[in-house]
Amino acid sequence: MRDFIPIKDAEFDEWLRNFSDKIDAIGTALGLPADKVTAAVNAYPAWQALYVAHQSAQDAARTAAEDKDAGRDTAKDTVREVVGMAQKNRDLTDGQRATLRITVPDKEPTPIPPDYVLNLAPPNLILDWKQRGYVTVHFGVNPANEKLNAKPKDIAGARISYRIESGPWTYVADDTNSPYLHNLSITEPQNVEYRAQWIDKKQRTGPYSETAKCTVSP
């Protein structure tokens, strides 16, 4: 059976307030033990004081967390400005960088493993074909939000190809940054399909993405 006492604190608070207000008269009419009824009446103010204290503590913790995050952002901005000035100074040594625990330039870049791009998840595709004769191809890890759509590390860009009406796949372009605007020379509506694959800095390609389709009007 479902418990008559609410689970959520806010609902329990209202329920207990109502019970505390009404039980005295009803309990007396029913001849319930006076001490038990009194304890039930007093249960609400005791609970309510603790409930309010808990809410106040939560509000204080939330405010403290917001202040902490704001302070962290301020500290980072201040430090980044100084680090930027130091990094531009030719007298700064790698030893000093290491002491400050800031970026030490990699004089011998780590080679990219030949199979690195093969093991990457392929880019995702989102198409926009509102403009007649054109398709905007958004590609990447998060093509729905270009501000959060950075390429994977050591990736130069994406190779895009397309086909019309299930015809042969045709190379479109290698693009370093999403989106890519594709101009289609068509004279009638066409069903167009796109796919893409990552390219590393040595022009090695990864697996193809899932295809994305649209119908483009001339």
LINLINJO-V840094 format. One record per pair of residues at least 24 apart in sequence whose C-alpha atoms are under 8 Angstrom apart, sorted by the first residue. I is the first residue (numbers start at 1). J is the second residue. D is the distance in whole Angstrom. If there is no record, write none. Layout:
BEGIN
i->[I;I]
j->[J;J]
d->[D;D]
END
This chain:
BEGIN
i->[13;13;16;17;20;112;114;117;117;117;117;117;117;117;118;118;118;119;120;120;121;122;122;122;122;122;122;122;123;123;123;123;123;123;124;124;125;125;125;125;125;125;126;127;127;127;129;129;129;132;132;132;133;133;133;133;133;133;133;134;134;134;134;134;135;135;135;135;135;136;136;136;136;137;137;137;137;137;138;138;138;139;139;139;140;143;146;151;154;154;155;155;155;155;156;156;156;156;156;157;157;157;158;158;158;158;159;159;159;159;159;160;160;160;160;161;161;161;162;162;162;162;163;163;163;164;164;164;164;165;165;165;165;166;185;186;186;187;188;188;189;189;189;189;190;190;190;191;191;192]
j->[44;48;44;44;44;154;204;155;198;199;200;204;205;206;205;206;207;206;206;207;207;196;197;198;206;207;208;209;158;196;197;198;208;209;209;210;195;196;209;210;211;212;212;212;213;214;214;215;216;216;217;218;183;184;185;186;216;217;218;181;182;183;184;216;181;182;183;184;216;179;180;181;182;178;179;180;181;182;178;179;180;178;179;196;178;178;178;177;200;201;198;199;200;201;198;199;200;201;203;198;199;200;196;197;198;199;196;197;198;199;205;194;195;196;197;194;195;196;192;193;194;195;192;193;194;190;191;192;193;190;191;192;193;193;218;217;218;218;217;218;215;216;217;218;215;216;217;215;216;216]
d->[8;7;6;6;6;7;8;8;7;7;6;7;6;5;7;4;6;7;7;8;8;8;6;6;7;6;6;5;8;7;6;7;8;6;6;7;8;8;8;8;8;6;7;7;8;7;7;8;6;7;5;5;6;5;7;7;6;6;5;7;6;5;6;7;6;5;7;8;8;6;6;4;6;7;5;5;6;7;5;4;7;6;6;8;7;8;7;8;6;6;7;6;4;6;8;6;5;5;8;6;5;7;6;5;4;5;5;5;6;7;8;7;6;4;7;6;6;6;7;5;4;6;6;5;7;7;6;5;6;7;5;6;8;8;8;8;6;5;6;6;7;5;4;6;5;5;7;4;6;7]
END
